[in-house]
């Protein structure tokens, strides 16, 4: 009625294989019933499956029962699977209260116990017996399952009646199963995951751009029923698809990967789905024979199109992405978009550098008023505007000023603290406060000398009084009209010949002669690092007005001038003073 090895109670049987090159110590095939109780199998070895016991019911045409209880399998080994015991296609197996100690599957699975089921239904139960637990201790396996490994149908392990201690294997130090699911992991070197904490209804990735490749880490681990990563698997293939439930809304490309130590890396996978929606995707692997829907689907969330992208063809197309970065000459001439509602990407203006997306910045000599405009303005002093910073894309969308030479502000038309604005929008360093005041006194002295010269020439003129006054007025009007014409000409944006440009620059310097010697900005910067523009203008105008009123008052009250001379000299002083100061007044206001 079957095979039985059942010694009397409290008696141990030890059987040693006399030829280590042969099969298991005990081999049983196609038996309707196998019962092994209270037995000890120690120091046996096999070059095939099952170091001490190998039961194979593959050829059996009828159901069979196997009962192995209260036995000891000690220091047995196999070059293949099952260092202690191997069970193959056994329909009804119960293992209760056994001790598996110091067994080894050298190049196989299951250091203590190995079960496989490839034909029919196999019900394997591992539990305790008569109040004693099943113990796996110090077992080893070269492939997987230091204590216990199984393939085919999953056995029933009564965990509370099983004890594991100091078992070892590269994968599954205690128990190993078969590829069960693909689970998202954050790192490549993960060896296990907790399957109970995984929620497949939550998007695995959020804020993806539709129509782009996945750039962040996107790993899937091939795990068994116990959440252990099959780290010895470097040949299985996995692929991601759009799930049938929403296949018309999206697409994937380049989504087929080969495992590397049980990990699939899906970075650089192209994925498209309706923006502002969550898509359902399916992942399958040839390693998983019967995929469970719960573990084969996952979700990804896609954000709305953003600035620098346009919505076209169901995706958020990134402007400028058609030119690869390797093309150095073209990398600064990409198309761009500043508004996500744009129907198409814009071409790069000639005055700008464009790196794609919304990243544009001015070239040398140009200025951009804000990051929201594609209009570029030529700087009044082109060398002061350095344009975009090389290698820094559009981190400074308005461009850079030549701060080393004192230029700052919009259009680089302002001067930093310690600098003053000279002719033709150029900045120059301020002199010391002492030198600035001395120069101011020199200006006053020169103005007084010029005034004295005019007064003396008027007195020595042989013309009549009326003719003298008319001649002086005519000369002054001609001078003022000339200066006005020169000032107007220099403000015109024309391609003047080099000779005229130099002449205008010289005349412009004359019209602001007071700034060459004295500047209010320099004086005020002694009291504030960044004096207000309005405050500077007010102070300058007050100083100008005080000087004018002071000198005029002196001339009006001078006793040695006659009435007519006093009036004529006062008017002459006013004209000369305006000539000397008018450029600076206009610039400051």
C-alpha positions in Angstrom: 0.0 0.0 0.0 2.9 2.3 -0.5 6.4 3.1 0.9 6.8 3.6 4.6 9.8 4.4 6.8 8.5 4.5 10.3 10.9 3.4 13.1 9.6 2.8 16.7 9.0 6.0 18.7 12.2 7.8 20.1 14.4 5.8 17.7 16.5 7.5 15.0 17.6 6.0 11.7 20.7 7.3 10.0 21.4 6.4 6.4 24.6 7.4 4.6 25.1 7.1 0.9 28.2 5.0 0.3 28.7 6.4 -3.2 28.7 10.2 -3.2 28.6 10.3 -7.0 25.2 8.6 -7.2 21.6 9.9 -6.7 19.8 10.6 -3.4 20.1 8.3 -0.4 16.3 7.6 -0.7 14.5 7.8 -4.1 10.8 7.2 -4.5 8.9 7.4 -7.7 5.2 6.9 -8.6 4.1 5.6 -5.2 0.4 6.2 -4.2 1.5 6.9 -0.6 4.7 7.8 1.2 5.0 8.1 5.0 8.2 9.0 6.7 8.1 9.7 10.5 10.8 9.9 13.2 13.7 9.4 10.8 17.1 10.9 10.6 19.0 11.3 7.3 22.5 12.6 7.9 25.7 13.1 5.9 24.3 12.1 2.5 25.0 13.7 -0.8 23.9 13.6 -4.4 25.0 15.0 -7.8 21.3 15.3 -8.8 18.2 16.6 -7.1 17.7 15.8 -3.4 20.7 15.3 -1.2 19.1 12.8 1.1 15.5 12.3 -0.2 14.1 12.6 -3.7 10.4 11.9 -4.3 9.2 12.2 -7.9 5.5 11.6 -8.7 5.6 12.9 -12.3 4.9 9.5 -13.9 2.2 8.6 -11.4 -1.3 8.1 -13.0 -3.1 8.5 -9.8 -3.2 10.8 -6.8 -0.6 10.2 -4.2 0.0 11.3 -0.6 3.3 12.2 1.0 3.6 12.7 4.8 7.0 13.6 6.2 6.9 14.4 9.9 9.2 14.7 12.9 12.3 13.9 10.9 15.8 15.3 10.9 17.7 16.2 7.7 21.2 17.0 8.9 24.3 17.9 6.8 23.2 16.7 3.4 24.1 18.2 0.1 23.1 18.2 -3.6 24.8 19.7 -6.6 21.4 20.7 -7.9 18.1 21.5 -6.1 17.1 20.4 -2.6 20.2 20.0 -0.4 18.1 18.0 2.1 14.8 17.0 0.4 13.4 17.4 -3.1 9.7 16.8 -4.0 8.6 16.9 -7.7 5.0 16.9 -8.8 3.7 15.4 -5.6 -0.1 16.1 -5.5 -0.7 16.0 -1.7 2.3 16.7 0.6 2.4 17.4 4.3 5.7 18.3 6.1 5.2 18.7 9.8 7.7 19.3 12.7 10.8 18.5 10.7 14.4 19.8 11.3 16.4 20.9 8.4 20.0 21.6 9.6 23.2 22.4 7.7 22.0 21.2 4.3 23.3 22.7 1.1 22.2 23.0 -2.6 25.5 23.8 -4.0 24.5 25.1 -7.5 20.7 25.0 -7.1 17.7 26.1 -5.1 16.4 25.1 -1.7 19.2 24.4 0.7 17.0 22.5 3.1 13.8 21.8 1.0 12.8 22.1 -2.6 9.4 21.5 -4.2 8.3 21.8 -7.8 5.0 21.4 -9.5 4.7 21.4 -13.2 2.0 18.7 -13.8 -1.5 18.9 -12.3 -2.3 20.4 -8.9 0.2 20.1 -6.1 -0.8 20.9 -2.5 2.2 21.3 -0.3 1.8 22.2 3.4 4.7 23.0 5.7 3.6 23.3 9.3 4.4 22.2 12.9 3.6 18.8 14.4 2.6 17.7 17.9 3.3 21.1 19.3 6.7 21.3 17.7 7.7 23.8 14.9 9.4 23.1 11.7 12.9 24.4 11.9 15.3 25.5 9.1 18.7 26.3 10.5 22.1 27.0 8.8 21.0 25.8 5.4 22.6 27.2 2.2 21.7 27.5 -1.5 23.9 28.7 -4.4 20.9 30.1 -6.4 18.0 30.9 -4.2 16.1 29.8 -1.1 18.6 29.2 1.6 16.0 27.2 3.6 13.2 26.5 1.2 12.6 27.1 -2.5 9.7 26.2 -4.7 8.6 26.6 -8.3 5.2 26.0 -9.9 2.3 26.1 -7.4 2.9 28.1 -4.2 2.9 25.9 -1.1 1.1 26.7 2.1 3.5 27.9 4.8 2.0 28.1 8.3 4.4 30.9 9.3 3.6 30.8 13.0 4.7 27.1 13.1 8.0 27.6 11.2 11.3 28.9 12.5 14.2 30.1 10.3 17.7 30.7 11.7 21.0 31.5 9.9 20.0 30.3 6.5 21.8 31.8 3.5 21.5 32.4 -0.2 22.2 35.2 -2.7 18.4 35.6 -3.2 15.9 34.6 -0.6 18.0 33.7 2.4 15.0 31.8 3.9 12.3 31.2 1.3 12.3 31.9 -2.5 9.4 31.6 -4.9 8.9 32.5 -8.5 8.6 35.8 -10.4 5.3 37.2 -9.3 5.1 41.0 -10.0 6.9 44.1 -11.2 7.0 46.7 -8.5 8.2 50.4 -8.8 11.3 51.0 -6.7 13.3 54.2 -6.1 16.8 52.7 -6.3 18.6 50.1 -8.3 20.1 48.2 -5.4 16.9 47.3 -3.6 16.7 43.7 -2.6 13.1 43.5 -1.1 9.9 45.5 -0.9 6.8 45.3 1.3 4.0 44.3 -1.0 1.4 45.1 1.6 2.2 48.8 1.5 1.9 49.3 -2.3 -1.1 51.2 -3.6 -1.5 50.7 -7.4 -4.3 53.4 -7.5 -1.8 56.1 -6.8 0.2 57.6 -9.7 3.7 56.3 -9.7 5.0 59.5 -11.4 3.3 62.9 -11.3 3.7 66.1 -13.4 5.0 64.3 -16.4 5.2 66.2 -19.7 3.0 64.6 -22.3 5.1 63.7 -25.4 8.5 63.5 -23.6 10.9 60.9 -22.4 10.9 60.0 -18.7 14.1 61.6 -17.4 13.9 60.8 -13.7 14.7 57.4 -12.2 11.9 55.0 -13.1 12.8 51.5 -12.0 10.7 48.3 -11.7 11.8 45.3 -9.7 11.0 41.8 -10.5 9.9 40.3 -7.1 8.5 37.0 -5.9 5.5 36.4 -3.7 7.5 37.5 -0.6 8.6 40.8 -2.1 12.1 39.7 -2.7 13.9 41.0 -5.8 15.2 38.3 -8.1 18.7 39.7 -8.2 20.1 36.8 -10.1 17.8 37.5 -13.1 19.6 39.5 -15.9 17.9 38.0 -18.9 14.1 38.5 -18.5 12.3 41.1 -20.6 9.6 43.6 -19.5 7.6 46.0 -21.6 5.2 48.9 -20.9 2.0 49.5 -22.9 -0.9 51.9 -22.7 -3.7 50.0 -21.0 -6.6 48.9 -23.2 -9.0 51.1 -21.0 -7.5 54.3 -22.4 -5.4 53.2 -25.4 -6.8 55.9 -27.6 -5.6 58.6 -25.3 -1.9 57.9 -25.3 1.2 56.1 -26.6 4.6 54.8 -25.5 7.8 54.2 -27.4 11.1 52.7 -26.4 9.5 50.9 -23.6 11.1 47.4 -23.8 13.8 46.6 -21.2 16.1 43.7 -20.2 16.5 43.0 -16.5 19.8 43.8 -14.7 19.9 41.9 -11.4 16.1 41.9 -11.3 15.7 45.6 -12.0 14.2 47.1 -15.2 15.3 50.7 -15.9 12.6 52.6 -17.9 14.3 56.0 -18.1 14.3 57.5 -21.6 10.9 55.9 -22.3 8.8 58.1 -24.5 5.2 58.5 -23.2 2.3 60.6 -24.4 -1.1 61.0 -22.7 -3.8 63.7 -22.5 -2.4 66.6 -20.5 -3.9 67.2 -17.0 -5.1 63.6 -16.9 -4.0 60.3 -15.2 -3.3 57.4 -17.6 -3.4 53.7 -16.9 -0.5 51.6 -18.2 0.3 47.9 -18.3 3.6 46.3 -17.6 4.3 42.7 -18.6 7.3 40.4 -18.4 8.1 37.0 -19.9 9.3 35.9 -16.5 5.8 36.2 -15.0 3.7 33.2 -16.3 0.3 34.2 -14.9 0.3 38.0 -14.3 -2.2 39.3 -11.8 -4.1 42.4 -13.0 -3.6 44.1 -9.7 0.2 44.0 -10.2 0.4 44.5 -13.9 -1.2 47.9 -14.2 -0.1 51.3 -12.8 -0.9 55.0 -13.3 1.0 58.1 -14.4 -0.2 61.7 -14.1 0.5 64.2 -16.7 0.6 68.0 -16.1 -0.7 70.8 -18.2 1.4 72.3 -20.9 3.7 75.0 -19.6 5.5 78.1 -20.8 7.9 77.1 -23.5 5.6 74.4 -24.8 2.7 74.3 -27.3 -0.1 71.8 -27.4 -0.1 69.9 -30.6 -0.8 66.4 -31.7 -2.1 65.5 -28.2 1.2 66.4 -26.5 3.0 69.3 -25.0 5.6 69.9 -27.6 8.8 71.5 -26.2 9.9 74.3 -28.5 13.5 74.0 -29.7 13.7 70.3 -29.1 14.2 69.6 -32.8 17.8 70.8 -32.6 20.1 68.5 -30.6 22.5 70.1 -28.1 25.5 68.6 -30.0 25.0 71.2 -32.8 27.0 74.0 -31.2 26.4 76.5 -33.9 22.7 76.0 -33.8 22.1 75.5 -30.1 21.6 79.3 -29.6 19.2 79.7 -32.5 16.3 77.4 -31.4 12.7 78.2 -31.6 10.9 79.3 -28.4 7.5 80.2 -26.9 6.7 82.6 -24.2 3.0 81.7 -24.0 1.7 78.1 -23.7 -1.4 79.2 -25.8 0.8 80.0 -28.8 -0.3 78.0 -31.9 3.3 77.4 -32.9 6.9 78.0 -31.8 8.5 81.3 -32.6 11.8 81.8 -34.5 14.7 83.3 -32.7 15.1 87.1 -33.2 18.4 88.2 -34.7 19.1 90.3 -31.6 18.8 87.3 -29.2 20.2 83.9 -28.2 17.5 81.2 -28.0 18.1 77.9 -26.2 14.6 76.5 -26.8 11.6 76.4 -24.4 11.1 80.0 -23.1 14.8 80.6 -22.6 15.9 83.6 -24.7 18.3 86.4 -23.8 19.8 89.3 -25.7 23.0 89.3 -27.6 25.9 91.7 -27.0 24.7 95.3 -27.3 21.0 94.6 -26.7 18.7 94.7 -23.7 15.4 92.9 -22.9 13.1 94.8 -20.6 11.5 91.7 -19.0 11.3 87.9 -19.2 7.8 88.1 -20.8 8.7 89.9 -24.0 10.5 89.0 -27.2 11.4 92.6 -28.0 15.0 93.5 -27.8 16.3 97.1 -27.6 19.7 98.4 -28.7 21.6 99.8 -25.7 22.6 103.5 -26.0 26.1 102.5 -25.2 26.5 99.1 -26.9 29.7 98.0 -25.2 28.1 98.4 -21.8 25.5 95.6 -22.6 27.3 92.2 -22.5 24.3 90.1 -23.5 23.6 86.6 -22.2 26.1 85.0 -20.0 28.0 82.2 -21.9 27.0 78.7 -20.8 24.4 80.0 -18.4 21.4 79.8 -20.8 18.7 82.3 -19.8 19.3 82.7 -16.1 19.7 86.4 -16.8 16.9 87.0 -19.4 17.5 90.8 -19.6 21.2 90.4 -20.2 24.3 91.5 -18.3 25.9 94.9 -17.8 29.6 95.6 -17.7 29.6 96.0 -13.9 33.4 96.0 -13.8 33.3 99.4 -15.5 30.4 100.7 -13.5 27.4 100.1 -15.8 24.1 99.0 -14.3 20.3 99.4 -14.5 18.0 99.1 -17.5 19.8 99.3 -20.8 23.0 99.5 -18.8 22.4 103.3 -19.0 23.0 103.9 -15.3 26.2 104.1 -13.3 26.9 102.2 -10.2 28.0 103.8 -6.9 31.4 105.3 -7.3 30.8 106.1 -11.0 29.3 109.1 -12.8 27.5 109.3 -16.2 29.6 111.2 -18.7 29.0 112.0 -22.4 27.3 109.5 -24.7 26.1 107.3 -21.9 29.6 106.4 -20.7 30.4 105.8 -17.0 33.6 107.1 -15.5 35.0 106.7 -12.0 34.3 109.5 -9.5 37.2 111.6 -8.2 37.7 111.9 -4.5 35.4 114.3 -2.6 38.2 116.8 -2.1 39.2 116.8 -5.7 35.5 117.1 -6.7 35.0 120.2 -4.6 38.3 121.8 -5.9 37.2 121.1 -9.5 33.9 122.8 -8.7 35.6 125.9 -7.5 37.8 125.9 -10.6 34.6 125.8 -12.8 33.3 128.8 -10.9 36.6 130.7 -11.4 36.6 129.9 -15.2 33.0 131.1 -15.5 33.9 134.3 -13.8 37.0 134.8 -16.0 34.9 134.3 -19.1 32.3 136.7 -17.8 35.1 139.3 -17.1 36.5 138.8 -20.6 33.1 139.5 -22.2 32.6 142.6 -20.0 36.0 144.0 -21.0 35.4 143.3 -24.7 32.1 145.1 -24.5 33.6 148.2 -22.9 36.4 148.5 -25.6 34.0 148.0 -28.5 33.8 151.2 -30.8 30.2 150.6 -31.8 27.3 152.6 -30.4 25.7 151.3 -27.3 22.7 150.0 -29.2 24.9 148.3 -31.8 27.0 146.8 -29.1 24.0 145.2 -27.4 22.7 143.9 -30.7 26.0 142.4 -31.7 26.4 140.5 -28.4 22.9 139.2 -28.5 23.4 137.9 -32.1 26.6 136.1 -31.2 25.0 134.5 -28.2 21.9 133.3 -30.2 24.1 131.8 -32.9 26.1 129.9 -30.2 23.0 128.6 -28.5 21.3 127.6 -31.8 24.5 125.8 -32.8 24.7 123.8 -29.6 21.0 122.9 -29.9 21.6 121.6 -33.4 24.6 119.6 -32.3 22.7 118.1 -29.4 19.8 117.1 -31.7 22.1 115.6 -34.2 23.9 113.4 -31.6 20.6 112.0 -30.5 19.6 110.7 -33.9 20.3 107.0 -34.5 22.1 107.4 -37.8 25.2 105.9 -39.3 27.2 109.0 -39.2 30.7 109.0 -40.9 33.5 108.5 -38.4 34.6 112.1 -38.7 31.2 113.5 -37.8 30.8 111.0 -35.0 34.1 112.2 -33.4 33.0 115.9 -33.9 29.6 115.2 -32.3 31.3 113.4 -29.4 33.6 116.4 -28.8 30.7 118.9 -29.0 28.7 116.7 -26.7 31.6 116.7 -24.2 31.7 120.6 -24.4 28.0 120.8 -23.8 28.4 118.9 -20.5 31.7 120.5 -19.5 30.6 121.0 -15.9 30.3 117.2 -15.6 33.9 116.8 -16.6 34.9 118.6 -13.4 32.0 118.4 -11.0 29.3 115.8 -10.6 26.4 115.7 -8.1 26.2 111.9 -8.2 29.8 111.6 -7.0 29.2 114.0 -4.1 25.9 112.3 -3.0 27.4 108.8 -3.2 29.5 109.8 -0.2 26.4 109.9 1.9 24.4 107.0 0.2 25.6 104.0 -1.8 22.6 104.3 -4.2 21.2 107.9 -4.1 17.7 108.2 -5.6 17.5 109.5 -9.2 14.9 112.1 -8.2 16.9 113.2 -5.2 20.0 113.6 -7.3 18.1 115.7 -9.9 16.6 117.9 -7.2 20.0 118.5 -5.5 21.6 119.3 -8.8 18.9 121.8 -9.8 19.1 123.5 -6.5 22.8 123.9 -6.7 22.5 125.3 -10.2 19.8 127.7 -9.2 21.6 128.9 -6.1 24.8 129.6 -8.1 22.8 131.5 -10.7 20.9 133.6 -8.2 24.0 134.3 -6.2 26.1 135.6 -9.1 23.2 137.5 -10.6 22.6 139.2 -7.2 26.2 140.2 -7.0 26.2 141.7 -10.5 23.0 143.6 -9.9 24.3 145.1 -6.7 27.8 145.8 -8.0 28.3 149.6 -7.5 30.9 150.2 -10.2 28.6 149.1 -13.0 26.3 151.6 -14.6 22.6 150.9 -15.0 22.8 149.9 -18.7 26.0 148.0 -18.3 24.7 146.2 -15.3 21.7 145.0 -17.2 23.7 144.0 -20.3 26.3 142.2 -18.3 23.7 140.4 -16.2 22.0 139.1 -19.4 25.4 138.1 -20.9 26.2 136.1 -17.7 22.9 134.3 -17.9 23.5 133.3 -21.5 27.1 132.1 -20.7 26.0 130.2 -17.6 23.2 128.4 -19.6 25.7 127.5 -22.3 28.0 125.9 -19.7 25.3 124.2 -17.7 22.5 123.3 -20.1 23.9 119.8 -21.0 24.1 118.7 -17.5 20.7 120.1 -16.6 19.1 118.2 -19.4 20.9 114.9 -18.5 20.0 115.1 -14.8 16.3 115.8 -15.6 
